[in-house]
């Protein structure tokens, strides 16, 4: 079982809708969780990090963490075509300090 | 502010050749990482370094060598390239162990093709 699991998608939503991206992790020792956005042919760029249970909002993005269920999610409100990308969920492995990535969910926002 | 750079951006080589991918960061970050990204596998850690002269293996280290004589540089060497090492390689850095809780900065990547 991979340590960080994501639905590969593609997830297609209409412009203006809410996109919901989900991620589960297996290592209960994971300390922080990250959402990166990656456009085709580009490097990952950080959208948000979260390490406390609950919600964290930043503009149109809301990250949610439930450590009991080992579940992380990202909501994108008012989705725009420019949000079309692959979204990578990652967990921080505390012992090494490196990130364990999921395989990514491809999001397509249709005009 | 150059940030984190990688060179070359694209490389074609042949099986058996030695290849070195360079990573340079201008922030004096302590932590540096090398990841490879492949279809179907996502990003996987090859090696990481917590400081100059301190390196350690990640998930997929076989066939790779790293060094870190200076804080700002973290080269990755493929000693004898194989076709399975065809991939996109990303270097990343973070200021400190505490800052790892919040982010890692990624370089632009190197696309490597081994024929």
Interface residues (C-beta under 8 A of the other chain):
Chain A: X31 X32 X34 X42 X43 X44 X45 X46 X49 X51 X88 X90 X92 X96 X97 X98 X99 X100 X101 X102 X103 X104
Chain B: X31 X33 X35 X40 X41 X42 X43 X44 X45 X48 X50 X56 X58 X90 X94 X97 X100 X101 X102 X103 X104 X105 X106 X107 X108 X109
